[in-house]
Amino acid sequence: MSGNHMNFDLINKKGIINKGKTNFDNAYYSGQIIEREEPNIMHMHESTYTSCQLDHPHYYFLSEKMKMLQGDKIIARPI
């Protein structure tokens, strides 16, 4: 996960990433705000999913809310 800016609370182990993005299995995910709830659960707001690796992809799915369970699945609504 990479982004423009990150705040992290070491005591509560929760953080926020602004304009973050990551990739997994030839899929690329990005979000305007990404919140870490638990070590493997992230909530992404105003997020996109695409298989295009360009900074400005030709096509993507847009979702207001996306929940990423790392290594397992992505839940998005509405698309």
N, CA, C and O atoms as CSV, one atom per row, in Angstrom:
chain,resi,resn,atom,element,x,y,z
A,1,MET,N,N,0.855,-1.170,0.000
A,1,MET,CA,C,0.000,0.000,0.000
A,1,MET,C,C,0.894,1.224,0.000
A,1,MET,O,O,1.821,1.321,0.804
A,2,SER,N,N,0.623,2.147,-0.888
A,2,SER,CA,C,1.353,3.410,-0.932
A,2,SER,C,C,0.345,4.544,-1.083
A,2,SER,O,O,-0.781,4.328,-1.531
A,3,GLY,N,N,0.757,5.752,-0.708
A,3,GLY,CA,C,-0.143,6.888,-0.795
A,3,GLY,C,C,0.590,8.195,-0.639
A,3,GLY,O,O,1.810,8.222,-0.473
A,4,ASN,N,N,-0.164,9.290,-0.693
A,4,ASN,CA,C,0.421,10.621,-0.574
A,4,ASN,C,C,0.724,11.001,0.866
A,4,ASN,O,O,1.724,11.665,1.137
A,5,HIS,N,N,-0.139,10.580,1.797
A,5,HIS,CA,C,0.001,10.979,3.197
A,5,HIS,C,C,-0.581,9.887,4.081
A,5,HIS,O,O,-1.595,9.282,3.735
A,6,MET,N,N,0.063,9.628,5.238
A,6,MET,CA,C,-0.421,8.590,6.135
A,6,MET,C,C,-0.352,9.059,7.585
A,6,MET,O,O,0.643,9.640,8.016
A,7,ASN,N,N,-1.431,8.796,8.332
A,7,ASN,CA,C,-1.477,9.004,9.784
A,7,ASN,C,C,-1.697,7.638,10.418
A,7,ASN,O,O,-2.544,6.871,9.962
A,8,PHE,N,N,-0.939,7.330,11.466
A,8,PHE,CA,C,-1.076,6.027,12.112
A,8,PHE,C,C,-0.985,6.192,13.615
A,8,PHE,O,O,-0.065,6.832,14.126
A,9,ASP,N,N,-1.950,5.608,14.324
A,9,ASP,CA,C,-1.990,5.620,15.784
A,9,ASP,C,C,-1.340,4.327,16.274
A,9,ASP,O,O,-1.913,3.250,16.109
A,10,LEU,N,N,-0.166,4.417,16.866
A,10,LEU,CA,C,0.579,3.239,17.297
A,10,LEU,C,C,-0.093,2.508,18.460
A,10,LEU,O,O,0.068,1.295,18.596
A,11,ILE,N,N,-0.832,3.215,19.286
A,11,ILE,CA,C,-1.495,2.582,20.423
A,11,ILE,C,C,-2.707,1.770,19.956
A,11,ILE,O,O,-2.844,0.602,20.321
A,12,ASN,N,N,-3.582,2.374,19.158
A,12,ASN,CA,C,-4.783,1.694,18.681
A,12,ASN,C,C,-4.545,0.869,17.423
A,12,ASN,O,O,-5.401,0.080,17.024
A,13,LYS,N,N,-3.389,1.049,16.801
A,13,LYS,CA,C,-3.003,0.344,15.577
A,13,LYS,C,C,-4.009,0.545,14.446
A,13,LYS,O,O,-4.380,-0.397,13.746
A,14,LYS,N,N,-4.441,1.800,14.286
A,14,LYS,CA,C,-5.331,2.184,13.203
A,14,LYS,C,C,-4.687,3.332,12.451
A,14,LYS,O,O,-3.977,4.150,13.035
A,15,GLY,N,N,-4.941,3.388,11.150
A,15,GLY,CA,C,-4.329,4.432,10.355
A,15,GLY,C,C,-5.200,4.884,9.211
A,15,GLY,O,O,-6.190,4.232,8.877
A,16,ILE,N,N,-4.836,6.004,8.608
A,16,ILE,CA,C,-5.524,6.563,7.446
A,16,ILE,C,C,-4.481,6.913,6.402
A,16,ILE,O,O,-3.463,7.534,6.710
A,17,ILE,N,N,-4.741,6.508,5.159
A,17,ILE,CA,C,-3.870,6.837,4.026
A,17,ILE,C,C,-4.680,7.676,3.055
A,17,ILE,O,O,-5.796,7.304,2.694
A,18,ASN,N,N,-4.130,8.806,2.630
A,18,ASN,CA,C,-4.783,9.653,1.626
A,18,ASN,C,C,-4.242,9.300,0.249
A,18,ASN,O,O,-3.032,9.181,0.055
A,19,LYS,N,N,-5.155,9.134,-0.707
A,19,LYS,CA,C,-4.836,8.798,-2.096
A,19,LYS,C,C,-3.899,7.592,-2.174
A,19,LYS,O,O,-2.803,7.662,-2.730
A,20,GLY,N,N,-4.371,6.484,-1.599
A,20,GLY,CA,C,-3.581,5.267,-1.558
A,20,GLY,C,C,-3.871,4.349,-2.734
A,20,GLY,O,O,-4.924,4.440,-3.366
A,21,LYS,N,N,-2.917,3.460,-3.019
A,21,LYS,CA,C,-3.125,2.451,-4.056
A,21,LYS,C,C,-2.262,1.233,-3.780
A,21,LYS,O,O,-1.225,1.303,-3.120
A,22,THR,N,N,-2.736,0.113,-4.314
A,22,THR,CA,C,-2.031,-1.149,-4.159
A,22,THR,C,C,-2.402,-2.055,-5.330
A,22,THR,O,O,-3.318,-1.746,-6.092
A,23,ASN,N,N,-1.691,-3.169,-5.473
A,23,ASN,CA,C,-2.034,-4.129,-6.512
A,23,ASN,C,C,-1.887,-5.546,-5.966
A,23,ASN,O,O,-1.144,-5.795,-5.017
A,24,PHE,N,N,-2.629,-6.480,-6.605
A,24,PHE,CA,C,-2.603,-7.880,-6.210
A,24,PHE,C,C,-3.143,-8.714,-7.367
A,24,PHE,O,O,-4.228,-8.432,-7.874
A,25,ASP,N,N,-2.408,-9.728,-7.789
A,25,ASP,CA,C,-2.826,-10.645,-8.863
A,25,ASP,C,C,-3.313,-9.903,-10.117
A,25,ASP,O,O,-4.429,-10.142,-10.579
A,26,ASN,N,N,-2.505,-9.027,-10.656
A,26,ASN,CA,C,-2.819,-8.266,-11.873
A,26,ASN,C,C,-4.069,-7.398,-11.741
A,26,ASN,O,O,-4.713,-7.091,-12.744
A,27,ALA,N,N,-4.413,-7.007,-10.534
A,27,ALA,CA,C,-5.523,-6.089,-10.290
A,27,ALA,C,C,-4.976,-4.903,-9.500
A,27,ALA,O,O,-4.093,-5.059,-8.656
A,28,TYR,N,N,-5.507,-3.723,-9.784
A,28,TYR,CA,C,-5.027,-2.485,-9.170
A,28,TYR,C,C,-6.181,-1.799,-8.458
A,28,TYR,O,O,-7.256,-1.618,-9.030
A,29,TYR,N,N,-5.953,-1.421,-7.212
A,29,TYR,CA,C,-6.960,-0.798,-6.372
A,29,TYR,C,C,-6.447,0.559,-5.910
A,29,TYR,O,O,-5.264,0.713,-5.609
A,30,SER,N,N,-7.344,1.543,-5.856
A,30,SER,CA,C,-6.961,2.853,-5.332
A,30,SER,C,C,-8.147,3.445,-4.586
A,30,SER,O,O,-9.295,3.068,-4.820
A,31,GLY,N,N,-7.855,4.378,-3.684
A,31,GLY,CA,C,-8.906,5.033,-2.917
A,31,GLY,C,C,-8.459,6.409,-2.479
A,31,GLY,O,O,-7.276,6.636,-2.226
A,32,GLN,N,N,-9.409,7.332,-2.388
A,32,GLN,CA,C,-9.090,8.678,-1.928
A,32,GLN,C,C,-8.697,8.656,-0.455
A,32,GLN,O,O,-7.750,9.331,-0.052
A,33,ILE,N,N,-9.432,7.873,0.355
A,33,ILE,CA,C,-9.121,7.713,1.781
A,33,ILE,C,C,-9.187,6.227,2.096
A,33,ILE,O,O,-10.165,5.559,1.759
A,34,ILE,N,N,-8.149,5.710,2.740
A,34,ILE,CA,C,-8.098,4.298,3.118
A,34,ILE,C,C,-7.870,4.233,4.621
A,34,ILE,O,O,-6.910,4.804,5.139
A,35,GLU,N,N,-8.763,3.531,5.317
A,35,GLU,CA,C,-8.675,3.396,6.768
A,35,GLU,C,C,-8.347,1.952,7.117
A,35,GLU,O,O,-8.963,1.023,6.594
A,36,ARG,N,N,-7.385,1.771,7.991
A,36,ARG,CA,C,-7.025,0.430,8.454
A,36,ARG,C,C,-7.797,0.149,9.729
A,36,ARG,O,O,-7.628,0.840,10.734
A,37,GLU,N,N,-8.650,-0.876,9.684
A,37,GLU,CA,C,-9.449,-1.247,10.849
A,37,GLU,C,C,-8.709,-2.275,11.695
A,37,GLU,O,O,-8.578,-2.100,12.906
A,38,GLU,N,N,-8.236,-3.319,11.086
A,38,GLU,CA,C,-7.463,-4.372,11.724
A,38,GLU,C,C,-6.283,-4.667,10.805
A,38,GLU,O,O,-6.240,-4.142,9.693
A,39,PRO,N,N,-5.335,-5.481,11.226
A,39,PRO,CA,C,-4.162,-5.715,10.376
A,39,PRO,C,C,-4.479,-6.133,8.940
A,39,PRO,O,O,-3.731,-5.776,8.030
A,40,ASN,N,N,-5.556,-6.874,8.710
A,40,ASN,CA,C,-5.855,-7.342,7.355
A,40,ASN,C,C,-7.171,-6.814,6.812
A,40,ASN,O,O,-7.671,-7.349,5.822
A,41,ILE,N,N,-7.753,-5.788,7.417
A,41,ILE,CA,C,-9.017,-5.213,6.943
A,41,ILE,C,C,-8.830,-3.726,6.691
A,41,ILE,O,O,-8.399,-2.982,7.572
A,42,MET,N,N,-9.162,-3.302,5.466
A,42,MET,CA,C,-9.065,-1.885,5.107
A,42,MET,C,C,-10.371,-1.426,4.474
A,42,MET,O,O,-10.987,-2.152,3.693
A,43,HIS,N,N,-10.779,-0.221,4.820
A,43,HIS,CA,C,-11.959,0.404,4.239
A,43,HIS,C,C,-11.468,1.486,3.282
A,43,HIS,O,O,-10.691,2.361,3.665
A,44,MET,N,N,-11.931,1.417,2.027
A,44,MET,CA,C,-11.503,2.366,0.999
A,44,MET,C,C,-12.713,3.203,0.582
A,44,MET,O,O,-13.773,2.655,0.280
A,45,HIS,N,N,-12.559,4.526,0.565
A,45,HIS,CA,C,-13.629,5.442,0.186
A,45,HIS,C,C,-13.290,6.058,-1.173
A,45,HIS,O,O,-12.140,6.397,-1.449
A,46,GLU,N,N,-14.336,6.197,-2.025
A,46,GLU,CA,C,-14.155,6.685,-3.400
A,46,GLU,C,C,-13.044,5.891,-4.077
A,46,GLU,O,O,-12.016,6.441,-4.471
A,47,SER,N,N,-13.272,4.603,-4.200
A,47,SER,CA,C,-12.224,3.679,-4.650
A,47,SER,C,C,-12.478,3.166,-6.058
A,47,SER,O,O,-13.599,3.211,-6.566
A,48,THR,N,N,-11.403,2.674,-6.678
A,48,THR,CA,C,-11.486,2.098,-8.021
A,48,THR,C,C,-10.796,0.747,-8.052
A,48,THR,O,O,-9.873,0.473,-7.286
A,49,TYR,N,N,-11.275,-0.089,-8.965
A,49,TYR,CA,C,-10.661,-1.381,-9.259
A,49,TYR,C,C,-10.456,-1.445,-10.766
A,49,TYR,O,O,-11.363,-1.107,-11.527
A,50,THR,N,N,-9.282,-1.871,-11.205
A,50,THR,CA,C,-8.996,-2.011,-12.625
A,50,THR,C,C,-7.914,-3.061,-12.834
A,50,THR,O,O,-7.197,-3.429,-11.902
A,51,SER,N,N,-7.807,-3.535,-14.062
A,51,SER,CA,C,-6.691,-4.416,-14.424
A,51,SER,C,C,-5.701,-3.671,-15.324
A,51,SER,O,O,-4.731,-4.256,-15.805
A,52,CYS,N,N,-5.952,-2.376,-15.549
A,52,CYS,CA,C,-5.073,-1.519,-16.343
A,52,CYS,C,C,-4.024,-0.906,-15.412
A,52,CYS,O,O,-4.374,-0.289,-14.406
A,53,GLN,N,N,-2.747,-1.072,-15.740
A,53,GLN,CA,C,-1.689,-0.623,-14.832
A,53,GLN,C,C,-1.264,0.831,-15.006
A,53,GLN,O,O,-0.327,1.266,-14.336
A,54,LEU,N,N,-1.909,1.591,-15.871
A,54,LEU,CA,C,-1.564,3.001,-16.072
A,54,LEU,C,C,-2.000,3.852,-14.879
A,54,LEU,O,O,-2.927,3.481,-14.159
A,55,ASP,N,N,-1.331,4.999,-14.664
A,55,ASP,CA,C,-1.718,5.910,-13.583
A,55,ASP,C,C,-3.137,6.420,-13.776
A,55,ASP,O,O,-3.872,6.593,-12.803
A,56,HIS,N,N,-3.526,6.660,-15.012
A,56,HIS,CA,C,-4.894,7.048,-15.359
A,56,HIS,C,C,-5.448,5.944,-16.246
A,56,HIS,O,O,-5.313,6.012,-17.468
A,57,PRO,N,N,-6.083,4.904,-15.641
A,57,PRO,CA,C,-6.505,3.724,-16.407
A,57,PRO,C,C,-7.567,4.046,-17.458
A,57,PRO,O,O,-8.346,4.988,-17.316
A,58,HIS,N,N,-7.572,3.236,-18.514
A,58,HIS,CA,C,-8.557,3.386,-19.589
A,58,HIS,C,C,-9.960,3.002,-19.117
A,58,HIS,O,O,-10.949,3.525,-19.631
A,59,TYR,N,N,-10.052,2.110,-18.160
A,59,TYR,CA,C,-11.335,1.605,-17.681
A,59,TYR,C,C,-11.167,1.209,-16.212
A,59,TYR,O,O,-10.064,0.874,-15.781
A,60,TYR,N,N,-12.252,1.246,-15.451
A,60,TYR,CA,C,-12.220,0.861,-14.043
A,60,TYR,C,C,-13.638,0.743,-13.515
A,60,TYR,O,O,-14.578,1.246,-14.131
A,61,PHE,N,N,-13.796,0.086,-12.384
A,61,PHE,CA,C,-15.034,0.059,-11.632
A,61,PHE,C,C,-14.862,1.050,-10.487
A,61,PHE,O,O,-13.840,1.047,-9.801
A,62,LEU,N,N,-15.858,1.890,-10.286
A,62,LEU,CA,C,-15.823,2.909,-9.241
A,62,LEU,C,C,-16.807,2.524,-8.148
A,62,LEU,O,O,-17.927,2.105,-8.442
A,63,SER,N,N,-16.405,2.661,-6.899
A,63,SER,CA,C,-17.271,2.339,-5.769
A,63,SER,C,C,-17.104,3.404,-4.697
A,63,SER,O,O,-15.992,3.859,-4.432
A,64,GLU,N,N,-18.217,3.799,-4.081
A,64,GLU,CA,C,-18.139,4.762,-2.979
A,64,GLU,C,C,-17.473,4.140,-1.764
A,64,GLU,O,O,-16.707,4.800,-1.063
A,65,LYS,N,N,-17.765,2.869,-1.515
A,65,LYS,CA,C,-17.196,2.161,-0.363
A,65,LYS,C,C,-16.668,0.805,-0.818
A,65,LYS,O,O,-17.330,0.090,-1.569
A,66,MET,N,N,-15.497,0.468,-0.366
A,66,MET,CA,C,-14.909,-0.827,-0.664
A,66,MET,C,C,-14.236,-1.335,0.608
A,66,MET,O,O,-13.531,-0.589,1.288
A,67,LYS,N,N,-14.457,-2.597,0.919
A,67,LYS,CA,C,-13.823,-3.217,2.085
A,67,LYS,C,C,-12.877,-4.291,1.566
A,67,LYS,O,O,-13.295,-5.205,0.857
A,68,MET,N,N,-11.610,-4.179,1.918
A,68,MET,CA,C,-10.588,-5.110,1.436
A,68,MET,C,C,-10.170,-6.022,2.580
A,68,MET,O,O,-9.653,-5.559,3.597
A,69,LEU,N,N,-10.395,-7.310,2.411
A,69,LEU,CA,C,-9.916,-8.327,3.344
A,69,LEU,C,C,-8.679,-8.910,2.682
A,69,LEU,O,O,-8.784,-9.785,1.822
A,70,GLN,N,N,-7.509,-8.431,3.079
A,70,GLN,CA,C,-6.263,-8.759,2.387
A,70,GLN,C,C,-6.059,-10.264,2.283
A,70,GLN,O,O,-6.195,-11.003,3.258
A,71,GLY,N,N,-5.725,-10.695,1.061
A,71,GLY,CA,C,-5.481,-12.090,0.788
A,71,GLY,C,C,-6.735,-12.930,0.670
A,71,GLY,O,O,-6.642,-14.145,0.495
A,72,ASP,N,N,-7.934,-12.306,0.765
A,72,ASP,CA,C,-9.162,-13.074,0.717
A,72,ASP,C,C,-10.137,-12.534,-0.327
A,72,ASP,O,O,-10.343,-13.174,-1.358
A,73,LYS,N,N,-10.740,-11.369,-0.081
A,73,LYS,CA,C,-11.733,-10.831,-0.995
A,73,LYS,C,C,-11.915,-9.338,-0.829
A,73,LYS,O,O,-11.429,-8.720,0.119
A,74,ILE,N,N,-12.649,-8.774,-1.807
A,74,ILE,CA,C,-12.996,-7.349,-1.814
A,74,ILE,C,C,-14.527,-7.267,-1.847
A,74,ILE,O,O,-15.174,-7.967,-2.625
A,75,ILE,N,N,-15.091,-6.419,-1.008
A,75,ILE,CA,C,-16.529,-6.186,-1.002
A,75,ILE,C,C,-16.723,-4.725,-1.371
A,75,ILE,O,O,-16.182,-3.835,-0.715
A,76,ALA,N,N,-17.505,-4.477,-2.433
A,76,ALA,CA,C,-17.710,-3.091,-2.905
A,76,ALA,C,C,-19.184,-2.834,-3.115
A,76,ALA,O,O,-19.919,-3.695,-3.600
A,77,ARG,N,N,-19.615,-1.621,-2.741
A,77,ARG,CA,C,-20.981,-1.234,-3.023
A,77,ARG,C,C,-21.115,0.278,-2.997
A,77,ARG,O,O,-20.380,0.913,-2.240
A,78,PRO,N,N,-21.956,0.875,-3.733
A,78,PRO,CA,C,-22.448,0.355,-5.016
A,78,PRO,C,C,-21.367,0.514,-6.084
A,78,PRO,O,O,-20.453,1.325,-5.929
A,79,ILE,N,N,-21.469,-0.245,-7.147
A,79,ILE,CA,C,-20.527,-0.151,-8.278
A,79,ILE,C,C,-21.260,0.486,-9.422
A,79,ILE,O,O,-20.685,0.677,-10.493
